[in-house]
Each structure stands twice: as C-alpha cells, then as structure tokens.
Amino acid sequence: MSAETPVCQLLERQSTDYRGWLWVAPPRDRWLEEGEGHLLSADQTLLSAWREGGRGACSPFAADELAPEGVVLFWPKAHAQGEWWLLWLCARLVPGTPLHVVGENQGGIKRVLKVLAALGLGCRKVDSARRCSLFASRLDRVDLDPDAAWTSFEAEGLTLVSHPGVFGHGKLDDGTRLLLAQLASSSLPNQGSVLDMGCGDGIIAAWLARRGLAVTAADVNGFAVEATRRTLATNGLEGEVFHSDVYAGLPQTRFDAIVSNPPFHQERAVDYGPAGRLIAGAPERLGPGGQLVMVANAFLPYPDLLERAFGGFEILADDRRFRVYRAVKR
C-alpha cells in the first residue's frame, strides 16, 4: 500500500525504519493504518479506524504508558496545538527519544525550527518534497507545563475553558451567539434531554445545563471533549460528555432536542460529511416531537438535507452570515 497524503508520501521515501514508532496526530492514510507503529490522536474517527484494524491507538487524555522507539509528530494547522503536542511528548516520554516533525509548507511546518529552538531542542532538516518538510530532533525535558495551554474566558455569564485547536478558542463566535439568542426565545423545552453535537468548548452544553436540561455533549475532537468537561465542572454544572464521531460513540438514547453548530472544515478542506450525518441521523435519535436546532453559515447546502431527513424545516433567524434552522420530528 502506497501513501496517499503528501506528508505520508514524504515519510514513505525515508530510509528510517518507523516500526515501533509512535504516530502523533496524523491524517487518514491507509499506508499508516495498514503499517506498523502505534497511534496517538485526539480524533475519534482516526482512533476508531486504527482500532478496527487491530492497531494500537490511544488519546492523550486516556493514554497508555508509552515507550516508543521514536515519534513522528504531524504538525497541525493550529500551531499552538502543535506546541502543546511537543510539550506533552517531552513531559511523558523518555528524554532522548528520536522525534521527527512533518507537515505541509502551507500549513506552517517551517515554524517548527523556531519552536524547537525556543524549547532548547536541536533540529535539523531531513527532507522536503510535495510541498512538505521533515525535521528531526530528540525529546527532552523542558521547563513548560502542557496544561498551561488551557485558558478560560467569560461569555453568556459562563466561564468557558478552551484549548488551541478547539472551535471557538478564546471567544464566542457569532454563529453560536445567534443560536443561543434563538434558543432563549424559541420553544425549546425547559426540561427534558438534549444533545449538544459538536460541543467545542462547551458553551452550548453549559448554557443548556444552566437552563435545567439533562445534557449530553459529544465531539470527535478529544480536546473539545476535555474542554467541555472542564467548562461544565468550572461552572458547577452536570452533563455527560462523549468522544464520538457524530452518533457512533453514543448510547442508544433518544433526546427531546439536538442542538448543534456543526463543523464544515477538516483542517483547510471543506467537509460537509459530519453535518450531513448529523442531519440524516437526527430523526432516529429524537423522540416524537423532538427537534433539531442548528446554526450554519448561510451559504452551506443544508436546506436540502433537512428537507430530505425531516420533510420540512423552518428558519428561525438569518443575519445573512448565519442561519438558524429548526426541524421537528413528526
């Protein structure tokens, strides 16, 4: 099996024997998934794919004791998240463990030189091809705590805990603000069960829990799951939070409402898949009369999906940038 993504194609041509290495935050690529090594990722889609193939895989928030022969870190779009991964690896793994850092030039991989230098870690460029670059270093103890990346801010009378790479990091986005305004004035029940799908930093889950609803929250991103758990705890609120790829990791439960500000990007690529699965699967996850309320950029093609899944919908708000949709299970 040949590598499919540019970063993996660059790694495939190296003479390094990557068996026994730890792959950290990689993309989906069958060359990796059918090869050797252990996965460390916060992406539930990736974790599930590796585990289904019989491969070792864990989240940084539920990590096994790891002692790999080396580490390959795939540099993410959110540079601060890349720095967190470096700090986490330095704190958790044996000093001197070989480290390779790979990424797309357009994604900012060349910043790694300065980041590693600032941490006191040596670095050399190994190779470049397909508009990607590969750097080599070694892990060592550094005088920085990865937990310092967690920050908090105030919004809607709540304290939100946030992390680099989580949607809405450090601020309340305008789409969510419009959604909450409609929830406050709509016929959303004042009691019952509600699912916050794609929970991000937990603003929607916490807002609903404060209203007295029984909240379940889910996100494919492990950083978002941890952020939501911390947000609920910080505000003295209760709720169940699941690391789940849309509905795949949830109990077979029906809800009175599903509320969401679903993502439509995967790194830099537009991806309607998660939102499409959210809409298509919503009727099966709602009780009679249950409703899906979601906000999305006005240009996104969700009306057809809502019509197909529910047989109708209404627009609760439209400020030309965002629309809030509601569809009711008949």
Long-range contacts (C-beta under 8 A, 24 or more apart in sequence): 1-30, 1-31, 1-34, 1-35, 2-31, 3-29, 3-31, 3-32, 4-29, 4-30, 4-31, 5-29, 6-104, 6-130, 6-131, 6-132, 7-74, 7-102, 7-103, 7-104, 7-132, 8-32, 9-129, 9-130, 9-132, 10-102, 10-127, 10-128, 10-129, 10-130, 10-132, 10-133, 10-134, 11-72, 11-100, 11-102, 11-134, 13-127, 13-129, 14-126, 14-127, 14-134, 16-70, 16-100, 18-70, 18-72, 19-69, 20-68, 20-69, 20-70, 21-68, 21-69, 21-70, 21-71, 21-72, 22-66, 22-68, 22-70, 22-71, 22-72, 23-72, 23-74, 24-71, 24-72, 24-73, 24-74, 24-85, 24-89, 25-73, 25-74, 25-76, 25-85, 26-72, 26-74, 27-74, 27-267, 37-68, 38-66, 38-68, 40-66, 41-222, 42-221, 42-222, 42-223, 43-220, 43-221, 43-222, 44-220, 44-221, 44-222, 44-243, 44-244, 44-245, 44-248, 44-249, 45-220, 45-245, 48-245, 48-248, 48-249, 59-222, 59-243, 60-88, 60-222, 61-222, 61-225, 61-226, 63-92, 66-92, 66-93, 67-93, 67-94, 68-93, 68-97, 69-97, 69-98, 70-97, 70-98, 70-99, 70-100, 71-97, 71-98, 71-99, 71-100, 71-139, 72-99, 72-100, 72-101, 72-102, 73-99, 73-100, 73-101, 73-102, 74-102, 74-103, 75-101, 75-102, 75-103, 75-107, 75-108, 75-109, 75-112, 76-103, 76-107, 76-165, 76-267, 77-107, 77-108, 77-165, 77-267, 77-268, 78-164, 78-165, 78-169, 79-108, 79-111, 79-115, 79-164, 80-149, 80-164, 80-165, 81-163, 81-164, 81-165, 81-223, 82-112, 82-115, 83-115, 83-149, 83-164, 84-146, 84-149, 84-163, 84-164, 86-115, 86-116, 86-119, 87-119, 87-142, 87-144, 87-145, 87-146, 87-149, 88-146, 89-139, 90-119, 90-121, 90-139, 90-140, 90-141, 90-142, 91-141, 91-142, 91-145, 91-146, 93-139, 94-139, 95-138, 95-139, 95-140, 95-141, 96-138, 96-139, 96-140, 97-138, 97-139, 98-136, 98-138, 99-136, 99-137, 99-138, 99-139, 100-126, 100-134, 100-135, 100-136, 100-137, 101-134, 101-135, 101-136, 101-137, 102-132, 102-133, 102-134, 102-135, 103-132, 103-133, 104-131, 104-132, 105-131, 105-132, 105-133, 106-131, 106-268, 107-267, 107-268, 109-133, 109-135, 119-144, 150-227, 150-230, 152-234, 155-203, 156-180, 156-203, 156-207, 157-210, 158-203, 158-206, 158-207, 158-210, 158-231, 158-235, 159-231, 159-234, 159-235, 160-201, 160-202, 160-203, 160-206, 160-227, 160-231, 161-201, 161-202, 161-227, 161-230, 161-231, 161-234, 162-201, 162-227, 163-201, 163-223, 163-226, 163-227, 164-223, 165-221, 165-223, 166-200, 166-201, 166-221, 166-223, 166-224, 166-227, 167-198, 167-200, 167-201, 167-224, 167-261, 167-263, 168-200, 168-201, 168-203, 169-201, 172-203, 173-261, 174-321, 174-322, 175-261, 175-295, 175-296, 175-297, 175-321, 175-322, 176-203, 176-204, 176-261, 176-295, 178-295, 178-317, 178-319, 178-322, 178-324, 179-204, 179-259, 179-261, 179-293, 179-294, 179-295, 179-322, 179-324, 180-204, 180-207, 181-317, 182-293, 182-316, 182-317, 182-324, 183-207, 183-208, 183-259, 183-293, 186-293, 186-316, 186-326, 188-257, 188-259, 188-291, 188-293, 189-213, 189-256, 189-257, 192-255, 192-256, 192-257, 193-253, 193-254, 193-255, 193-256, 193-257, 194-255, 194-256, 194-257, 194-258, 194-259, 195-250, 195-255, 195-257, 195-258, 195-259, 195-285, 196-228, 196-259, 196-260, 197-246, 197-258, 197-259, 197-260, 197-262, 197-278, 198-224, 198-260, 198-261, 198-262, 198-263, 198-274, 198-278, 199-224, 199-225, 199-228, 199-241, 200-224, 200-227, 200-228, 200-261, 201-227, 201-228, 201-231, 202-227, 202-228, 202-229, 202-230, 202-231, 202-232, 202-241, 203-231, 204-259, 204-260, 204-261, 205-231, 205-232, 205-239, 205-241, 206-231, 206-232, 206-235, 206-237, 206-239, 208-259, 209-235, 209-237, 209-238, 209-239, 210-235, 210-237, 213-257, 214-239, 215-239, 215-240, 216-240, 216-241, 216-242, 216-250, 216-253, 216-255, 217-241, 217-242, 218-242, 218-243, 218-244, 218-246, 218-247, 218-249, 218-250, 219-243, 219-244, 220-244, 220-245, 220-246, 220-274, 245-274, 246-274, 246-277, 246-278, 246-281, 247-277, 247-278, 247-281, 247-285, 250-285, 253-285, 254-285, 254-286, 254-287, 254-290, 255-285, 255-286, 255-287, 255-290, 256-286, 256-287, 256-290, 256-291, 257-286, 257-290, 257-291, 257-292, 257-293, 258-282, 258-285, 258-286, 258-290, 258-291, 258-292, 258-293, 258-294, 259-292, 259-293, 259-294, 260-292, 260-293, 260-294, 260-295, 261-294, 261-295, 261-296, 262-294, 262-296, 264-296, 264-297, 264-300, 272-300, 272-301, 275-300, 275-302, 275-305, 276-305, 279-305, 279-306, 279-309, 279-327, 280-305, 280-308, 280-309, 282-309, 282-310, 282-327, 282-329, 283-309, 283-310, 283-329, 286-329, 287-329, 288-329, 289-328, 289-329, 290-328, 290-329, 291-326, 291-327, 291-328, 291-329, 292-325, 292-326, 292-327, 293-324, 293-325, 293-326, 294-324, 294-325, 295-322, 295-323, 295-324, 295-325, 296-322, 296-323, 296-325, 297-321, 297-322, 297-323, 298-322, 298-323
